[in-house]
Amino acid sequence: MAGKGVITPQKDRSDLIVRLQEAQQRYGYVPEEVIRALADSLNIPVHEVYGVASFYSFLSTRPLGRNVIRVCKSLPCYLKSAEMIMEAVQKELGIGLGETTPDGRFTFQLTNCIGLCDHAPAMLINQDTHVDLTPEKIKQILKSYQ
């Protein structure tokens, strides 16, 4: 039964997320070559590294725009018209969820709670928070990133 059911020791995985974050910061996403190299160096199957890289919303396995818009999809934001905010972003940029503008300026994503429930609806653009959103505010906010 050698090899079956073998679990890689935790110590080999301890810095996987940190190394994925470093790759994300360096390349703007986590390229396939990096996933393979991490798997080899940490003695972890490639599919496990890919699983971690694709699980976390702040990591991406494909290139993103220079500015990543993450609209909160948690219940408080949803109840405070987050859908209207999503529609305003889509209308303003001409892209749908998960898409990037042709000029590479913006990528539009949803994310789980960002901890700003008391100022819902909320979103992040890169690391910048934007709260108490309205469709009118979306226009102004997006123009400031151009």
Summary of the structure (lengths in Angstrom):
residues: 146
radius of gyration: 18.1
end to end distance: 58.1
largest distance: 62.6
contacts: 395
relative contact order: 0.13
helix: 45%
strand: 13%
